[in-house]
Amino acid sequence: MIARLENIKEEKGGKGVYRKVLAHGGSLMLVHVRFEKGAIGEIHQHEHEQISYILEGKFEFTIDGKKEIVKKGDSIYIKSNTPHGVLSLEDDSIILDVFYPQREDFKPQK
């Protein structure tokens, strides 16, 4: 399956947060998440393992209570059930998230 970013409907993921599910199948899911400056991904946790790659911009990540600034080109691994959240420090900051297993709550509605 080929996914073209411009052809995928953007969904609102919170105030100033927009996501596109690029691909999902088997046990994996790939999600493009765009943030406005100051947008917050609230502290949460889930059963899924997650790898986040910063495509654009800069973020303050909080993982298991520890804060760290990450920027374009950085990546983060988040273990299953680890509390984490993010604050966007620049406009149009983008994270590419990989989830294992797939986030059923993110699957596009048909």
C-alpha atoms as an extended CHARMM CRD file, in Angstrom:
* protein
*
       110  EXT
         1         1  MET       CA              0.0000000000        0.0000000000        0.0000000000  PROA      1               0.0000000000
         2         2  ILE       CA              1.2930000000        3.4570000000       -0.9030000000  PROA      2               0.0000000000
         3         3  ALA       CA              0.1100000000        6.4180000000        1.1630000000  PROA      3               0.0000000000
         4         4  ARG       CA              0.4210000000        9.9200000000       -0.2490000000  PROA      4               0.0000000000
         5         5  LEU       CA              0.4240000000       12.5490000000        2.4950000000  PROA      5               0.0000000000
         6         6  GLU       CA             -1.5750000000       15.0490000000        0.4350000000  PROA      6               0.0000000000
         7         7  ASN       CA             -4.3680000000       12.5070000000       -0.1600000000  PROA      7               0.0000000000
         8         8  ILE       CA             -4.9300000000       11.5870000000        3.5010000000  PROA      8               0.0000000000
         9         9  LYS       CA             -7.5940000000       13.4050000000        5.4770000000  PROA      9               0.0000000000
        10        10  GLU       CA             -6.2110000000       15.2690000000        8.4830000000  PROA      10              0.0000000000
        11        11  GLU       CA             -8.0130000000       14.5940000000       11.7780000000  PROA      11              0.0000000000
        12        12  LYS       CA             -8.0440000000       16.8560000000       14.8020000000  PROA      12              0.0000000000
        13        13  GLY       CA             -6.1900000000       15.2130000000       17.6870000000  PROA      13              0.0000000000
        14        14  GLY       CA             -6.6280000000       18.0340000000       20.2160000000  PROA      14              0.0000000000
        15        15  LYS       CA             -6.3030000000       21.8130000000       20.3000000000  PROA      15              0.0000000000
        16        16  GLY       CA             -3.6190000000       22.6880000000       17.7480000000  PROA      16              0.0000000000
        17        17  VAL       CA             -2.8330000000       19.0160000000       17.0290000000  PROA      17              0.0000000000
        18        18  TYR       CA             -3.6020000000       17.3440000000       13.6850000000  PROA      18              0.0000000000
        19        19  ARG       CA             -2.8660000000       13.7920000000       12.6170000000  PROA      19              0.0000000000
        20        20  LYS       CA             -2.8690000000       11.6700000000        9.4940000000  PROA      20              0.0000000000
        21        21  VAL       CA             -2.6670000000        7.8860000000        9.6940000000  PROA      21              0.0000000000
        22        22  LEU       CA             -0.1950000000        7.1740000000        6.8960000000  PROA      22              0.0000000000
        23        23  ALA       CA             -0.2280000000        3.4010000000        6.9810000000  PROA      23              0.0000000000
        24        24  HSD       CA             -1.4100000000        0.5340000000        9.1580000000  PROA      24              0.0000000000
        25        25  GLY       CA             -1.4270000000       -3.1960000000        8.7810000000  PROA      25              0.0000000000
        26        26  GLY       CA             -0.3840000000       -6.3210000000       10.5950000000  PROA      26              0.0000000000
        27        27  SER       CA              0.6540000000       -5.0340000000       14.0090000000  PROA      27              0.0000000000
        28        28  LEU       CA              2.1620000000       -1.6630000000       12.9760000000  PROA      28              0.0000000000
        29        29  MET       CA              0.8450000000        1.8560000000       12.5000000000  PROA      29              0.0000000000
        30        30  LEU       CA              2.5640000000        4.9860000000       11.1480000000  PROA      30              0.0000000000
        31        31  VAL       CA              1.0990000000        8.4010000000       12.0430000000  PROA      31              0.0000000000
        32        32  HSD       CA              2.0560000000       11.9440000000       10.9300000000  PROA      32              0.0000000000
        33        33  VAL       CA              1.2410000000       14.4490000000       13.7090000000  PROA      33              0.0000000000
        34        34  ARG       CA              1.4110000000       18.2190000000       13.1150000000  PROA      34              0.0000000000
        35        35  PHE       CA              1.4150000000       20.7090000000       15.9990000000  PROA      35              0.0000000000
        36        36  GLU       CA              0.8500000000       24.4450000000       16.1880000000  PROA      36              0.0000000000
        37        37  LYS       CA              3.2210000000       26.3260000000       18.5070000000  PROA      37              0.0000000000
        38        38  GLY       CA              2.1310000000       25.8540000000       22.1150000000  PROA      38              0.0000000000
        39        39  ALA       CA             -0.0410000000       22.8170000000       21.3560000000  PROA      39              0.0000000000
        40        40  ILE       CA              0.0520000000       20.1190000000       23.9950000000  PROA      40              0.0000000000
        41        41  GLY       CA             -0.1600000000       16.3630000000       23.7680000000  PROA      41              0.0000000000
        42        42  GLU       CA             -1.3700000000       15.7600000000       27.3380000000  PROA      42              0.0000000000
        43        43  ILE       CA              0.4220000000       13.2730000000       29.5900000000  PROA      43              0.0000000000
        44        44  HSD       CA             -1.0370000000        9.8490000000       28.8530000000  PROA      44              0.0000000000
        45        45  GLN       CA             -0.0140000000        6.2180000000       28.6120000000  PROA      45              0.0000000000
        46        46  HSD       CA             -1.0900000000        3.2620000000       26.5330000000  PROA      46              0.0000000000
        47        47  GLU       CA             -0.2230000000       -0.3780000000       25.9950000000  PROA      47              0.0000000000
        48        48  HSD       CA              1.4930000000        0.3870000000       22.6860000000  PROA      48              0.0000000000
        49        49  GLU       CA              5.2250000000        0.6880000000       22.2110000000  PROA      49              0.0000000000
        50        50  GLN       CA              5.9790000000        3.9340000000       20.3940000000  PROA      50              0.0000000000
        51        51  ILE       CA              8.8520000000        5.3900000000       18.4230000000  PROA      51              0.0000000000
        52        52  SER       CA              8.6620000000        9.0930000000       17.5840000000  PROA      52              0.0000000000
        53        53  TYR       CA             10.8550000000       10.7800000000       14.9750000000  PROA      53              0.0000000000
        54        54  ILE       CA             10.9270000000       14.5730000000       14.7910000000  PROA      54              0.0000000000
        55        55  LEU       CA             10.4490000000       15.5690000000       11.1420000000  PROA      55              0.0000000000
        56        56  GLU       CA             10.1950000000       19.3340000000       11.7460000000  PROA      56              0.0000000000
        57        57  GLY       CA             10.4410000000       21.7880000000       14.6120000000  PROA      57              0.0000000000
        58        58  LYS       CA             11.1680000000       21.4220000000       18.2960000000  PROA      58              0.0000000000
        59        59  PHE       CA              9.3320000000       19.8620000000       21.2480000000  PROA      59              0.0000000000
        60        60  GLU       CA              9.5700000000       19.4750000000       24.9900000000  PROA      60              0.0000000000
        61        61  PHE       CA              8.8900000000       15.7940000000       25.6500000000  PROA      61              0.0000000000
        62        62  THR       CA              7.9900000000       14.5470000000       29.1120000000  PROA      62              0.0000000000
        63        63  ILE       CA              8.6140000000       10.8300000000       29.5200000000  PROA      63              0.0000000000
        64        64  ASP       CA              8.0550000000        9.1660000000       32.8820000000  PROA      64              0.0000000000
        65        65  GLY       CA              8.3450000000       12.5720000000       34.6000000000  PROA      65              0.0000000000
        66        66  LYS       CA             11.5820000000       13.6290000000       32.8730000000  PROA      66              0.0000000000
        67        67  LYS       CA             11.5970000000       16.5940000000       30.4760000000  PROA      67              0.0000000000
        68        68  GLU       CA             13.8330000000       16.7580000000       27.4160000000  PROA      68              0.0000000000
        69        69  ILE       CA             14.0000000000       19.1150000000       24.4230000000  PROA      69              0.0000000000
        70        70  VAL       CA             14.0590000000       17.3360000000       21.0620000000  PROA      70              0.0000000000
        71        71  LYS       CA             14.4150000000       18.7940000000       17.5750000000  PROA      71              0.0000000000
        72        72  LYS       CA             14.3430000000       17.8470000000       13.8980000000  PROA      72              0.0000000000
        73        73  GLY       CA             16.2310000000       14.5860000000       13.3520000000  PROA      73              0.0000000000
        74        74  ASP       CA             15.8810000000       13.3160000000       16.9420000000  PROA      74              0.0000000000
        75        75  SER       CA             14.0020000000       10.1160000000       17.8290000000  PROA      75              0.0000000000
        76        76  ILE       CA             12.4370000000        8.7730000000       21.0110000000  PROA      76              0.0000000000
        77        77  TYR       CA             11.4690000000        5.2730000000       22.1300000000  PROA      77              0.0000000000
        78        78  ILE       CA              8.5800000000        5.0170000000       24.6090000000  PROA      78              0.0000000000
        79        79  LYS       CA              7.9710000000        1.7000000000       26.3690000000  PROA      79              0.0000000000
        80        80  SER       CA              4.4940000000        0.2700000000       26.8020000000  PROA      80              0.0000000000
        81        81  ASN       CA              2.4730000000        1.9190000000       29.6130000000  PROA      81              0.0000000000
        82        82  THR       CA              5.0210000000        4.7340000000       30.1630000000  PROA      82              0.0000000000
        83        83  PRO       CA              3.4610000000        8.1390000000       30.9600000000  PROA      83              0.0000000000
        84        84  HSD       CA              4.4340000000       10.6810000000       28.2900000000  PROA      84              0.0000000000
        85        85  GLY       CA              3.3630000000       13.9590000000       26.7370000000  PROA      85              0.0000000000
        86        86  VAL       CA              4.6480000000       16.7420000000       24.5260000000  PROA      86              0.0000000000
        87        87  LEU       CA              4.6330000000       20.5320000000       24.1490000000  PROA      87              0.0000000000
        88        88  SER       CA              5.2960000000       22.0500000000       20.7230000000  PROA      88              0.0000000000
        89        89  LEU       CA              7.8600000000       24.8510000000       20.8830000000  PROA      89              0.0000000000
        90        90  GLU       CA              7.5500000000       25.9360000000       17.2250000000  PROA      90              0.0000000000
        91        91  ASP       CA              4.7200000000       26.3000000000       14.7390000000  PROA      91              0.0000000000
        92        92  ASP       CA              4.1900000000       23.4580000000       12.2570000000  PROA      92              0.0000000000
        93        93  SER       CA              6.3230000000       21.0340000000       14.2490000000  PROA      93              0.0000000000
        94        94  ILE       CA              5.8230000000       17.4790000000       13.0060000000  PROA      94              0.0000000000
        95        95  ILE       CA              6.2890000000       14.0830000000       14.6440000000  PROA      95              0.0000000000
        96        96  LEU       CA              6.2380000000       10.7730000000       12.8170000000  PROA      96              0.0000000000
        97        97  ASP       CA              4.9370000000        8.1380000000       15.2770000000  PROA      97              0.0000000000
        98        98  VAL       CA              5.1960000000        4.3680000000       14.9190000000  PROA      98              0.0000000000
        99        99  PHE       CA              2.9540000000        2.2560000000       17.1690000000  PROA      99              0.0000000000
       100       100  TYR       CA              3.0860000000       -1.4540000000       17.9800000000  PROA      100             0.0000000000
       101       101  PRO       CA              0.4700000000       -2.8380000000       18.0850000000  PROA      101             0.0000000000
       102       102  GLN       CA             -1.7870000000       -0.5410000000       16.0770000000  PROA      102             0.0000000000
       103       103  ARG       CA             -3.7580000000        2.1630000000       17.8850000000  PROA      103             0.0000000000
       104       104  GLU       CA             -7.3350000000        1.0470000000       17.2840000000  PROA      104             0.0000000000
       105       105  ASP       CA             -8.5240000000        4.4880000000       18.4540000000  PROA      105             0.0000000000
       106       106  PHE       CA             -6.5390000000        6.1430000000       15.6210000000  PROA      106             0.0000000000
       107       107  LYS       CA             -7.7830000000        3.9750000000       12.7460000000  PROA      107             0.0000000000
       108       108  PRO       CA             -9.5810000000        6.0870000000       10.1480000000  PROA      108             0.0000000000
       109       109  GLN       CA            -13.3440000000        5.6570000000        9.9630000000  PROA      109             0.0000000000
       110       110  LYS       CA            -14.5580000000        4.2830000000        6.6360000000  PROA      110             0.0000000000
